[in-house]
Amino acid sequence: MRQSCLFATIRKLYVPWRGLNTELTAALRPFYFAVHPDLFGQHPEQRQTNENSLKLLSAHLESLYDYSYRSDDTKVLKFYVREGMEADKRNSFRLVQIRMDRSTRDPKKFIQGLLESCNLSTDYIKTVKTMAPPKPQESMGNKPSHDYQFDAEFAEFETQFRNERATKRPVLSEWLVENGAKARQRARDTSELQAEIDKLQKVLVNDLRLRDARYECGWNIEHYRGCLKSLQRLAQTHANELNALRNRIVVFAPFTGISLEGHVMLFTGDVLNNWIDFIKNIPQQDAYLKIVPVYEQTLSQVLRSIQIGRRKFMPKQQASGYANYLMKVTTSLNDYLGKQKYPKIWPDSLKEFTIVVESEAGPLMVSPTGQFITPATCPGTILVDFITQHMKQARERMHKYEEDKHIEQELIDECTNLLKLQSLTKDDAITPDKMISALRDLRLNHSQNFQDLKLHISNYYSVLTDGIVCIPWDFKQY
């Protein structure tokens, strides 16, 4: 049976802390279940909000454990919390806001406050003793993902989650009959709003001399309009300071900082004073962008000319943090080489392979595209052993991805024309093989009325507020 997205995400967010403090991470389990995005399949805005906030929460927990917290990391996390598992409460949820700042550096106190904000029991965590941060080599996040024993750890979660999702999903043809008209009406209703946003964005880009303005926060387009108006008000009161945005791409995002691409990211939950304080310091933030290529080249040289890559759909990162991650991996490999050489079975050059350094802690894995994914704290010995054992798998996945991405694009073009769609897109989590399966199944349903719809391939059925129609990639398996 296919493992649900719930456990895939818990693997990413929950496992890195097991080696640090098992009791504290156990206390977080009710929280993860109450806010997990997979439980908001029929509420895409709330789902996206929780996805973004969980990523930020994971990074915040890392900083608390290794004492790397910085004063510019203050954020407000927004979570939609499920009120219960009963049938009459499945669509009942409320919004809570969690402030992450310097006032609480103790992981236990922070987690206790998190649970209290969500009205979850704190009886267990009050009995937990605060533990000192572990040495990097003790982190479970350094071990390959297949070492973990998830079945026993999350047996209760699995039972509850399957009960929640036990109702059979609808047949595509029937669902379209019920929701097609609603999607078209919503698209018409939001057309005027979209036109207003396009005009406002064009004016703002021109007035501030931006290269572009983008929205990557997951909220609806009405929220985007609010962000644009906020930046417009800021331009009226702080025109000189906003000169720092000239010829830049401004992105309204889940955090404030300079991304690896050099984009100016503005957290949509910040007050305007925080925006302007950050914009004033853009030159200092840009300094990290200049050293990132140097650190990437250094890591490549240490690891036999391997390519340093980034996952196509990986979460946006701040350049300052990424530079630190690269340095940690390079140091670990130099420590390894100080004691021994690379395995004899390694080729003289690893330039055919790609490695991605993503975070402080996380799974060590081969991505669906054939890239080696490593956490920054992975010891050199474990990383070298993992690469040695998975070179063949990486090659096979690279070749498959190269074939699949071309097939995928051909099918997207074909289905867009055949079904007479306005657009055809997909979630970041939908890999090419899943997309190909969905598109081939869609070709067999060309008699259905898809005309003029904006179709989005995802993991759930939904009609978004702007009329976009979401359907699961495996709709034919139900």
C-alpha positions in Angstrom: 0.0 0.0 0.0 1.2 3.5 -0.9 2.5 5.4 2.1 0.6 8.6 2.6 2.0 12.1 2.2 1.5 12.5 6.0 4.3 10.2 6.9 6.6 11.5 4.2 6.3 15.0 5.7 6.6 13.8 9.3 9.8 12.0 8.2 11.2 15.3 7.0 10.0 17.4 10.0 10.0 15.1 12.9 12.8 12.6 12.6 15.8 15.0 12.8 15.0 15.7 16.4 14.8 12.1 17.7 18.5 11.9 18.3 18.5 15.3 20.0 15.8 14.9 22.6 13.3 12.0 22.2 11.0 13.2 24.9 10.6 16.7 23.5 9.9 15.4 19.9 7.4 12.9 21.3 5.6 15.9 22.9 5.3 17.4 19.4 3.4 14.5 17.8 -0.1 15.7 18.8 0.8 19.1 17.3 1.9 17.7 14.0 -1.3 15.6 13.7 -3.5 18.6 14.5 -1.9 20.9 11.9 -0.7 18.5 9.2 -1.4 19.8 5.7 -2.8 16.5 4.5 -5.8 16.9 6.8 -6.8 20.1 5.0 -7.2 18.6 1.5 -10.5 20.4 0.9 -9.1 23.7 2.2 -6.1 24.6 0.0 -5.4 28.0 1.5 -5.2 26.5 5.0 -3.2 23.6 3.7 -0.6 25.8 2.1 -0.3 28.0 5.1 0.5 25.0 7.3 3.0 23.6 4.8 4.9 26.9 4.8 4.8 27.3 8.6 5.9 23.7 9.2 9.1 24.4 7.2 9.8 27.5 9.1 9.1 25.7 12.4 11.6 23.0 11.5 14.3 25.6 10.9 13.5 27.4 14.1 13.8 24.2 16.2 17.2 23.7 14.6 18.4 27.1 15.6 17.1 26.6 19.2 19.0 23.3 19.5 22.3 24.5 18.2 22.1 28.0 19.7 22.4 29.6 16.2 19.4 31.9 16.7 19.8 35.4 15.2 18.0 38.6 16.1 16.8 39.0 12.4 15.0 35.6 12.5 11.9 36.9 14.2 8.8 35.6 12.5 5.1 34.9 13.2 4.0 31.4 12.3 0.4 30.9 11.3 -1.2 27.5 11.8 -4.7 26.3 11.2 -5.5 23.7 13.9 -8.0 20.9 13.6 -10.6 21.0 16.3 -11.2 17.2 16.4 -11.4 13.9 14.5 -15.2 13.5 14.8 -17.3 13.6 11.6 -19.0 16.9 12.6 -15.7 18.6 13.2 -13.8 17.6 10.1 -14.2 21.1 8.6 -13.8 22.8 11.9 -10.5 24.6 12.5 -9.1 27.9 13.9 -6.1 30.1 13.2 -3.3 30.4 15.8 -0.2 32.6 15.5 3.1 31.6 17.1 5.8 34.3 17.5 9.4 33.1 17.1 11.8 35.6 18.6 14.7 35.8 21.1 12.5 35.8 24.2 12.4 32.0 24.3 15.6 30.1 23.5 14.8 27.0 25.6 13.3 24.3 23.3 11.2 22.9 26.1 9.6 26.3 26.9 9.0 27.0 23.2 7.3 23.7 22.5 5.2 24.1 25.7 4.1 27.5 24.5 3.3 26.0 21.1 1.1 23.4 22.6 -0.7 25.9 24.8 -1.4 28.1 21.9 -3.1 25.2 20.1 -5.0 24.2 23.3 -3.2 20.8 23.3 -2.2 19.0 26.5 1.0 20.1 28.1 0.9 17.5 31.0 3.6 15.3 29.3 6.1 18.1 28.4 6.0 19.5 31.9 7.6 16.3 33.1 10.4 16.5 30.6 13.8 17.7 31.7 15.6 20.1 29.4 18.6 18.5 27.7 21.8 20.1 26.4 22.2 20.2 22.6 23.9 17.0 21.2 27.1 16.8 19.2 26.5 16.9 15.5 27.4 13.2 14.9 24.7 12.1 17.3 21.9 13.6 15.2 19.5 11.1 13.6 19.3 13.6 10.8 22.8 12.4 9.7 21.7 8.9 9.0 20.2 7.7 5.7 16.4 7.9 5.6 16.0 4.1 5.3 17.5 3.5 8.7 14.5 4.9 10.5 11.7 2.6 11.8 8.6 4.6 11.1 6.0 1.9 11.2 6.2 1.3 15.0 6.8 5.0 15.7 3.7 6.3 13.9 1.3 3.3 14.1 -1.2 5.4 16.0 -1.0 8.2 13.5 -1.4 5.8 10.6 -4.6 4.3 12.1 -6.2 7.7 12.7 -5.1 9.1 9.4 -6.5 6.2 7.4 -9.8 6.5 9.3 -9.9 10.2 8.4 -9.3 9.5 4.8 -11.3 6.3 4.6 -14.1 7.9 2.5 -13.6 7.0 -1.1 -12.7 9.9 -3.3 -15.2 10.8 -6.1 -15.1 9.7 -9.7 -13.6 12.4 -11.8 -16.5 12.6 -14.3 -19.0 13.0 -11.5 -16.9 15.5 -9.6 -16.5 17.7 -12.7 -20.3 17.7 -13.3 -20.8 19.0 -9.8 -17.9 21.5 -9.7 -17.2 22.6 -13.2 -19.8 25.3 -13.3 -18.6 26.6 -9.9 -15.0 26.7 -11.1 -15.9 28.8 -14.2 -18.0 31.1 -12.1 -15.2 31.7 -9.6 -12.8 32.4 -12.4 -15.2 35.0 -13.8 -15.8 36.5 -10.3 -12.0 37.0 -9.8 -11.2 38.3 -13.2 -11.8 41.9 -12.2 -9.7 41.4 -9.1 -6.9 39.8 -11.2 -7.0 42.8 -13.6 -6.7 45.2 -10.6 -3.7 43.2 -9.3 -2.0 43.1 -12.7 -2.4 46.9 -13.0 -1.2 47.5 -9.4 1.8 45.2 -9.9 2.7 46.9 -13.2 2.6 50.4 -11.6 4.6 49.3 -8.6 7.3 47.6 -10.8 7.5 50.7 -12.9 7.6 53.2 -10.0 10.2 51.3 -8.0 12.1 50.2 -11.1 11.8 46.6 -10.2 12.6 43.7 -12.5 9.5 41.9 -11.3 7.1 41.4 -8.3 6.0 37.9 -7.4 3.8 36.1 -4.9 5.0 32.8 -3.5 3.1 32.5 -0.2 0.2 30.2 -0.9 -2.6 32.6 0.1 -5.2 33.7 -2.4 -4.8 36.6 -4.9 -6.7 39.0 -2.6 -3.9 38.7 -0.1 -1.4 39.4 -2.9 -3.3 42.7 -3.6 -2.9 43.6 0.1 0.9 42.9 -0.1 1.2 45.1 -3.2 -0.7 48.0 -1.5 1.5 47.7 1.6 4.6 48.0 -0.5 3.1 50.9 -2.3 2.4 52.7 1.0 5.9 52.1 2.0 7.2 53.6 -1.2 5.2 56.8 -0.4 6.8 57.3 3.0 10.3 55.8 2.5 11.1 56.5 -1.1 14.8 56.9 -0.6 15.2 53.6 1.3 13.3 51.7 -1.4 15.9 52.7 -3.9 17.7 49.5 -2.8 15.0 47.5 -4.6 15.9 48.9 -8.0 16.5 46.2 -10.6 15.6 43.5 -8.1 12.9 40.9 -8.1 10.7 41.3 -5.0 8.9 38.2 -3.8 6.2 38.2 -1.1 7.2 35.0 0.7 7.1 33.0 4.0 10.3 34.7 5.3 12.3 37.9 4.9 15.8 37.7 3.5 17.9 37.5 0.3 17.3 34.2 -1.5 20.0 32.2 -3.3 18.7 33.6 -6.6 19.3 37.2 -5.3 15.6 37.9 -4.9 14.4 40.2 -2.1 12.0 38.1 0.0 9.4 39.9 2.1 7.5 37.9 4.7 3.8 38.6 4.3 3.3 38.4 8.1 5.7 41.1 9.0 4.8 44.7 9.8 6.0 47.4 7.5 8.7 48.6 9.9 10.4 45.1 9.7 10.3 45.4 5.9 12.0 48.8 5.8 14.6 47.7 8.4 15.5 44.8 6.2 15.5 46.8 3.0 18.0 49.2 4.6 20.4 46.3 5.2 20.2 44.7 1.7 23.8 45.6 0.9 25.1 43.6 3.9 22.8 40.7 2.9 24.1 40.8 -0.7 27.6 40.1 0.6 26.6 36.5 1.2 25.6 36.1 -2.5 29.1 36.8 -3.5 30.7 34.1 -1.3 28.2 31.3 -2.1 29.8 30.5 -5.5 33.2 30.3 -3.9 31.9 27.9 -1.2 30.2 25.8 -3.9 33.4 25.6 -5.9 35.4 24.6 -2.8 33.0 21.8 -2.0 33.0 20.6 -5.6 36.9 20.4 -5.6 36.9 18.5 -2.3 34.3 16.0 -3.6 36.1 15.2 -6.9 34.4 17.9 -9.1 30.9 16.8 -8.2 28.2 19.3 -9.4 26.7 21.4 -6.6 23.0 21.7 -7.4 19.7 22.8 -6.0 16.5 20.8 -6.2 14.1 22.4 -8.7 11.3 22.8 -6.2 13.2 23.0 -3.0 12.0 25.7 -0.5 13.6 29.1 -0.9 16.7 29.6 1.3 18.5 32.6 2.6 22.0 33.0 1.0 23.5 33.6 4.5 22.3 30.2 5.8 23.2 28.3 2.7 26.8 29.5 2.7 27.1 28.2 6.3 25.7 24.8 5.2 28.2 24.5 2.4 31.1 25.3 4.7 30.0 22.6 7.2 29.8 19.9 4.6 33.2 20.9 3.2 34.8 20.8 6.7 33.3 17.3 7.4 34.8 16.0 4.1 38.2 17.5 4.8 38.1 15.9 8.2 37.4 12.6 6.5 40.3 13.0 4.0 42.6 13.9 6.9 42.2 10.3 8.1 41.7 8.3 5.0 41.2 8.4 1.2 38.1 8.1 -0.8 37.1 4.4 -1.7 39.1 2.8 -4.5 35.9 2.0 -6.4 35.1 5.7 -6.8 35.8 7.1 -10.3 38.5 9.7 -10.7 35.8 12.3 -11.2 32.2 12.6 -9.8 31.2 15.4 -12.3 28.4 13.2 -13.6 26.7 13.4 -10.2 25.0 16.3 -8.3 24.9 16.9 -4.6 22.4 19.2 -2.9 23.0 20.7 0.6 19.6 21.6 2.0 19.5 22.2 5.7 21.1 21.6 9.1 19.3 18.3 9.6 17.2 16.1 7.5 17.2 12.8 5.5 20.2 11.7 3.6 18.7 10.4 0.3 18.8 10.2 -3.5 16.1 12.4 -5.0 13.7 11.3 -7.7 15.9 13.2 -10.2 19.1 11.4 -9.1 20.6 14.1 -6.9 22.3 13.2 -3.6 20.5 15.2 -0.9 22.5 15.7 2.3 21.9 17.7 5.6 24.7 20.1 6.5 25.6 18.2 9.7 26.2 14.9 8.0 29.6 13.5 9.1 32.0 12.8 6.2 32.2 9.1 6.9 28.4 8.6 6.6 28.2 10.8 3.5 31.0 9.0 1.7 29.5 5.6 2.5 26.1 6.7 1.3 27.5 8.0 -2.0 29.4 4.8 -2.5 26.3 2.6 -2.0 24.0 4.7 -4.1 25.9 5.7 -7.2 24.1 3.1 -9.3 20.7 4.3 -8.1 21.6 7.9 -8.7 22.6 7.1 -12.3 19.4 5.2 -13.0 17.2 8.0 -11.6 19.1 10.7 -13.6 18.6 8.8 -16.8 14.9 8.2 -16.1 14.3 11.8 -15.2 15.9 13.0 -18.4 13.5 10.8 -20.4 10.5 11.6 -18.3 10.8 15.4 -18.4 10.6 15.4 -22.2 7.6 13.0 -22.2 5.9 15.1 -19.5 6.2 18.4 -21.5 4.9 16.7 -24.6 1.9 15.4 -22.7 1.2 18.8 -21.1 1.1 20.4 -24.5 -1.1 17.6 -25.9 -3.6 17.6 -23.0 -3.8 21.4 -22.9 -4.9 21.4 -26.6 -7.0 18.2 -26.5 -9.0 19.3 -23.4 -9.1 23.0 -24.4 -7.7 24.1 -21.1 -6.8 27.7 -20.2 -3.8 26.3 -18.3 -2.3 23.0 -17.0 0.0 23.1 -14.0 1.1 20.9 -11.1 2.1 20.9 -7.5 5.9 21.0 -6.8 5.6 17.6 -5.1 4.2 15.9 -8.3 7.2 14.2 -9.9 7.4 13.7 -13.7 6.5 10.0 -13.4 3.3 10.9 -11.5 2.5 13.7 -13.9 2.9 11.4 -16.9 0.6 8.9 -15.3 -2.0 11.6 -14.7 -1.8 13.0 -18.2 -2.1 9.7 -19.9 -5.2 9.0 -17.8 -6.6 12.5 -18.7 -6.2 11.7 -22.4 -8.7 8.9 -21.9 -11.2 11.3 -20.3 -11.1 13.9 -23.1 -14.8 13.6 -23.6 -15.3 15.2 -20.2 -16.0 19.0 -20.1 -12.7 20.5 -19.3 -13.1 23.4 -21.7 -11.7 26.8 -20.4 -10.7 25.4 -17.0 -7.5 26.1 -15.3 -6.4 22.6 -14.3 -3.9 21.9 -11.6 -2.6 18.4 -10.8 -2.2 17.8 -7.1 -3.0 15.3 -4.4 -6.6 16.2 -3.7 -9.9 17.5 -5.3 -10.7 21.2 -4.8 -11.9 24.3 -6.6 -9.8 27.3 -5.4 -11.2 30.7 -4.8 -9.8 32.0 -8.2 -11.4 29.1 -10.1 -8.4 26.8 -10.4 -9.5 23.2 -10.5 -7.3 20.8 -8.5 -7.5 17.0 -9.1 -5.3 14.2 -7.6 -2.7 12.8 -10.0 -3.9 9.3 -9.2 -7.6 10.0 -9.7 -8.1 6.9 -11.8 -6.9 4.6 -9.0 -10.0 5.5 -7.0 
